[in-house]
Amino acid sequence: MNIKRTIVASLLACMLPAAAMAKDIQVGVSMALFDDNFLTIVRTSIQKEMQKEGVKGQIEDAKGDVSQQLQQVQNFIGQGVDAIIVNPVDTNAVKPIMDQAEKANVALVFVNRRPQAELTDKMAYVGSDSELAGRLQMEALAKAMNGKGNVAILLGDLANEATRDRTKGVEAVVAKYPGIKVVQKQTAKFMRNDAVDVVSNWMTAGDDIQAIASNNDEMAIGALQALGKNPNKILIAGVDGTPDALQMLKNGKIVATVFQDAKGQGEGAVQTAVKLAKGEKVQKVVDIPYQLITKDNMEQFVNRNQK
């Protein structure tokens, strides 16, 4: 009789779909900031991919606070999640997060912002090469400047590797052009309103500027707002390829932007987290390539970074 029951149970198990047999994967997500246009697109992509993959979990807003982000990670671990996705507030302050995940043996995936620390087992980074973005951006500006003039750089959040590496890429290109000089560098924290203030101050001070290389599109748009009708025809380029920036590009207000694939980053983060949670091997760095967007090729990017 026991043998019959065992056989029946085995047959039923074989008939059940794998999804019904497997434990639901739980994922906790901590975003550096909800109040950011590009990160909103990344977050939406993460939500959609979690639904598609049948992954359960929650997404929290760290509100730009390192301590709050660490607390969120600790809470996720306490809830027994299988994986954690983090868009870090400060890429130099990720070690405590990594230590907590490693101690709990929970898979950890960083997305969009590259952590400035060596990743160990069950960890990965999904994002893009920020230095390349700066190079692509500045090459487009240098071409539009005919290889001469003064450029100002709008810096993002100084705690972010994207700020450092995009700026490094811009400066590497400037170094190739004897006729181009960087005359201003100031942070506007990736925020549109802050960029309005910074660029307004540059204009009030009478700075001689022919181009502005912005670490992201939000600040590029803030620069445009500060310049008003832009009587001096200052050339501007951004990074991200957001819908707002593409509209400015279409209207001839900016020279170029660099497409950062928010959807690809969000999807890649969830897919990588699921694989790590299942014990599968993944690449330590999952690269989502940047692409230059100009007026000539912008149509192919119009529907890419939608919220």
C-alpha positions as CSV (number, residue, x, y, z in Angstrom):
1,M,0.0,0.0,0.0
2,N,2.8,2.4,0.9
3,I,4.6,1.6,-2.4
4,K,1.4,2.5,-4.2
5,R,1.1,5.8,-2.4
6,T,4.8,6.6,-3.1
7,I,4.2,5.9,-6.8
8,V,1.1,8.0,-7.0
9,A,2.8,10.9,-5.2
10,S,5.8,10.6,-7.6
11,L,3.4,10.7,-10.6
12,L,1.6,13.7,-9.2
13,A,4.9,15.5,-8.7
14,C,5.9,14.8,-12.3
15,M,2.6,16.1,-13.5
16,L,2.8,19.4,-11.6
17,P,4.4,22.4,-13.4
18,A,7.9,23.4,-12.3
19,A,6.6,26.8,-11.1
20,A,4.1,25.1,-8.7
21,M,6.9,23.0,-7.2
22,A,9.5,25.8,-6.9
23,K,9.6,28.2,-4.1
24,D,8.6,31.8,-5.1
25,I,11.7,34.0,-5.4
26,Q,11.5,37.0,-3.2
27,V,13.5,40.1,-4.1
28,G,14.0,43.4,-2.2
29,V,14.9,46.5,-4.2
30,S,16.4,49.7,-2.8
31,M,16.6,52.7,-5.2
32,A,18.8,55.7,-4.4
33,L,16.0,58.1,-5.3
34,F,12.5,57.9,-6.6
35,D,12.5,61.6,-7.5
36,D,14.7,61.2,-10.6
37,N,13.4,60.9,-14.2
38,F,15.9,58.3,-15.4
39,L,15.9,56.2,-12.2
40,T,12.1,56.2,-12.5
41,I,12.4,54.5,-15.9
42,V,14.8,52.0,-14.4
43,R,12.5,51.3,-11.4
44,T,9.5,50.9,-13.8
45,S,11.5,48.4,-15.8
46,I,12.4,46.5,-12.6
47,Q,8.7,46.3,-11.6
48,K,7.6,45.0,-15.0
49,E,10.4,42.4,-15.2
50,M,9.6,41.2,-11.7
51,Q,6.0,40.7,-12.8
52,K,7.0,38.9,-15.9
53,E,9.4,36.6,-14.0
54,G,6.8,35.9,-11.3
55,V,9.1,37.4,-8.7
56,K,7.6,38.7,-5.5
57,G,9.0,41.6,-3.5
58,Q,9.0,45.3,-2.9
59,I,10.8,48.5,-4.1
60,E,11.9,51.1,-1.5
61,D,13.1,54.7,-1.8
62,A,16.3,55.4,0.0
63,K,15.7,59.2,-0.6
64,G,19.4,59.8,-1.1
65,D,20.3,58.6,2.4
66,V,23.1,56.1,2.8
67,S,21.9,55.1,6.3
68,Q,18.3,54.6,5.2
69,Q,19.5,52.4,2.3
70,L,21.5,50.2,4.6
71,Q,18.5,49.9,6.9
72,Q,16.3,48.8,3.9
73,V,18.9,46.1,3.0
74,Q,18.9,44.9,6.6
75,N,15.1,44.8,6.6
76,F,15.0,42.8,3.3
77,I,17.4,40.3,4.9
78,G,15.2,40.1,8.0
79,Q,12.2,39.3,5.7
80,G,14.1,36.4,4.2
81,V,14.5,37.6,0.6
82,D,16.4,35.5,-1.8
83,A,18.1,38.4,-3.6
84,I,18.5,42.2,-3.2
85,I,18.9,44.8,-6.0
86,V,20.5,48.1,-5.0
87,N,20.8,51.3,-6.9
88,P,23.4,52.8,-4.5
89,V,23.1,56.3,-3.0
90,D,26.8,56.5,-2.6
91,T,29.0,54.2,-4.7
92,N,31.9,54.6,-2.3
93,A,29.8,53.5,0.7
94,V,28.6,50.1,-0.4
95,K,30.8,47.9,1.8
96,P,28.4,47.7,4.7
97,I,25.6,46.6,2.3
98,M,27.9,44.0,0.8
99,D,29.0,42.7,4.2
100,Q,25.3,42.3,5.3
101,A,24.4,40.4,2.1
102,E,27.5,38.2,2.3
103,K,26.9,37.4,6.0
104,A,23.3,36.4,5.2
105,N,24.3,34.5,2.1
106,V,21.8,36.6,0.0
107,A,22.4,37.3,-3.7
108,L,23.2,41.0,-4.3
109,V,22.9,42.9,-7.6
110,F,23.9,46.6,-8.0
111,V,22.2,48.4,-10.9
112,N,22.9,51.6,-12.8
113,R,25.6,52.9,-10.5
114,R,28.8,50.9,-10.3
115,P,30.0,50.1,-6.7
116,Q,33.5,51.1,-5.9
117,A,34.4,47.8,-4.2
118,E,35.3,44.4,-5.4
119,L,32.3,42.1,-5.8
120,T,32.4,38.6,-4.2
121,D,30.4,35.5,-4.9
122,K,26.7,35.9,-5.3
123,M,27.2,39.5,-6.4
124,A,27.0,41.4,-9.7
125,Y,26.8,44.8,-11.3
126,V,24.3,45.5,-14.2
127,G,25.0,48.9,-15.9
128,S,27.0,50.8,-18.4
129,D,30.6,52.2,-18.9
130,S,30.2,55.8,-17.7
131,E,33.6,56.9,-19.1
132,L,32.4,55.9,-22.6
133,A,29.3,58.1,-22.1
134,G,31.6,61.1,-21.4
135,R,33.7,60.4,-24.4
136,L,30.8,60.0,-26.8
137,Q,29.2,63.2,-25.5
138,M,32.3,65.3,-25.8
139,E,33.2,64.0,-29.2
140,A,29.8,65.2,-30.5
141,L,30.4,68.6,-28.8
142,A,33.9,68.9,-30.2
143,K,32.6,68.3,-33.7
144,A,29.9,70.9,-33.3
145,M,32.5,73.3,-31.8
146,N,34.8,72.8,-34.8
147,G,37.5,71.8,-32.4
148,K,37.8,75.1,-30.6
149,G,36.2,77.0,-27.7
150,N,35.6,76.9,-24.0
151,V,33.5,74.1,-22.4
152,A,31.9,74.0,-18.9
153,I,31.0,70.7,-17.3
154,L,27.9,70.2,-15.2
155,L,28.8,67.5,-12.6
156,G,26.3,65.1,-11.1
157,D,26.3,63.9,-7.5
158,L,29.9,63.9,-6.3
159,A,29.3,60.6,-4.4
160,N,28.4,58.8,-7.7
161,E,30.9,56.9,-9.9
162,A,29.0,58.1,-13.0
163,T,29.9,61.7,-12.2
164,R,33.6,60.9,-11.9
165,D,33.8,58.6,-14.9
166,R,31.6,60.6,-17.3
167,T,33.7,63.7,-16.4
168,K,36.9,61.7,-16.9
169,G,35.6,60.7,-20.4
170,V,34.8,64.3,-21.3
171,E,38.3,65.5,-20.1
172,A,40.0,62.7,-22.1
173,V,38.5,64.0,-25.3
174,V,39.2,67.6,-24.5
175,A,42.8,66.7,-24.1
176,K,42.9,65.6,-27.7
177,Y,41.9,69.1,-28.9
178,P,44.4,71.9,-28.3
179,G,41.8,74.5,-29.2
180,I,39.3,73.3,-26.5
181,K,39.6,74.3,-22.8
182,V,37.5,73.4,-19.7
183,V,36.8,76.7,-18.0
184,Q,34.1,75.6,-15.4
185,K,33.3,72.5,-13.5
186,Q,30.5,72.5,-10.9
187,T,28.0,70.1,-9.4
188,A,24.3,70.4,-9.9
189,K,23.7,66.9,-8.3
190,F,22.0,65.5,-11.4
191,M,19.0,67.8,-10.7
192,R,17.4,70.1,-13.2
193,N,16.7,73.0,-10.7
194,D,20.2,72.9,-9.4
195,A,21.5,73.2,-12.9
196,V,19.4,76.3,-13.5
197,D,21.1,78.0,-10.6
198,V,24.6,76.9,-11.5
199,V,24.4,78.0,-15.2
200,S,22.6,81.2,-14.2
201,N,25.5,82.0,-12.0
202,W,28.0,81.3,-14.8
203,M,26.1,83.7,-17.1
204,T,25.8,86.4,-14.4
205,A,29.6,86.1,-13.8
206,G,30.2,86.7,-17.5
207,D,32.0,83.4,-18.1
208,D,33.1,82.8,-21.7
209,I,31.5,79.5,-22.5
210,Q,30.8,78.0,-25.9
211,A,29.6,74.5,-24.8
212,I,28.2,72.7,-21.8
213,A,28.9,69.0,-21.2
214,S,26.3,67.8,-18.7
215,N,26.7,64.5,-16.8
216,N,23.0,63.8,-17.4
217,D,20.0,65.1,-19.4
218,E,18.1,66.6,-16.4
219,M,21.0,69.1,-15.8
220,A,21.3,69.7,-19.6
221,I,17.6,70.7,-19.6
222,G,18.2,72.9,-16.5
223,A,21.0,74.6,-18.4
224,L,18.7,75.3,-21.3
225,Q,16.2,76.9,-18.9
226,A,18.9,79.1,-17.5
227,L,20.0,80.2,-20.9
228,G,16.5,81.1,-22.0
229,K,16.5,81.9,-25.7
230,N,20.3,81.1,-25.6
231,P,21.4,84.2,-27.5
232,N,25.1,83.1,-27.4
233,K,24.2,79.8,-29.0
234,I,25.9,77.8,-26.3
235,L,26.1,74.1,-27.4
236,I,24.8,71.5,-24.9
237,A,24.9,67.7,-24.7
238,G,23.5,65.4,-22.0
239,V,23.5,61.7,-21.1
240,D,20.6,59.2,-20.6
241,G,18.4,59.7,-23.7
242,T,15.3,60.6,-21.7
243,P,12.0,61.5,-23.5
244,D,12.5,65.2,-22.5
245,A,16.0,65.3,-23.8
246,L,14.9,63.7,-27.1
247,Q,12.3,66.4,-27.5
248,M,15.0,69.1,-27.0
249,L,17.2,67.3,-29.5
250,K,14.4,67.2,-32.0
251,N,13.8,70.9,-31.6
252,G,17.5,71.7,-32.1
253,K,18.0,72.8,-28.5
254,I,20.8,70.4,-27.7
255,V,23.5,68.8,-29.8
256,A,23.4,65.3,-28.6
257,T,22.6,62.9,-25.7
258,V,23.9,59.5,-25.0
259,F,21.5,56.6,-24.7
260,Q,21.6,54.8,-21.4
261,D,19.3,51.8,-21.6
262,A,17.2,52.1,-18.5
263,K,14.9,49.3,-19.6
264,G,17.9,47.0,-20.3
265,Q,19.4,47.8,-16.9
266,G,16.2,47.2,-15.0
267,E,15.5,43.9,-16.8
268,G,19.1,42.8,-16.5
269,A,19.1,43.4,-12.8
270,V,16.1,41.3,-12.2
271,Q,17.3,38.5,-14.5
272,T,20.7,38.5,-12.8
273,A,19.1,38.5,-9.3
274,V,16.9,35.5,-10.2
275,K,19.9,33.5,-11.6
276,L,22.0,34.2,-8.5
277,A,19.1,33.3,-6.2
278,K,18.8,30.0,-8.1
279,G,22.5,29.3,-7.6
280,E,23.4,29.9,-11.3
281,K,26.7,31.5,-12.4
282,V,26.5,35.0,-13.8
283,Q,29.0,37.6,-15.1
284,K,30.3,39.9,-12.4
285,V,29.7,42.8,-14.7
286,V,26.7,42.8,-17.1
287,D,27.4,45.6,-19.5
288,I,24.5,47.5,-21.1
289,P,26.1,49.5,-23.9
290,Y,25.8,53.3,-24.3
291,Q,25.0,54.7,-27.8
292,L,25.3,58.3,-29.1
293,I,22.0,60.0,-30.1
294,T,22.0,62.9,-32.5
295,K,19.2,64.4,-34.6
296,D,20.2,62.0,-37.4
297,N,19.4,58.8,-35.6
298,M,17.1,59.9,-32.8
299,E,14.0,58.2,-34.3
300,Q,15.2,54.8,-33.4
301,F,15.4,55.8,-29.7
302,V,12.1,57.6,-29.3
303,N,10.2,54.7,-27.7
304,R,13.1,53.2,-25.7
305,N,13.4,55.0,-22.4
306,Q,9.7,55.4,-21.6
307,K,8.4,55.4,-18.0
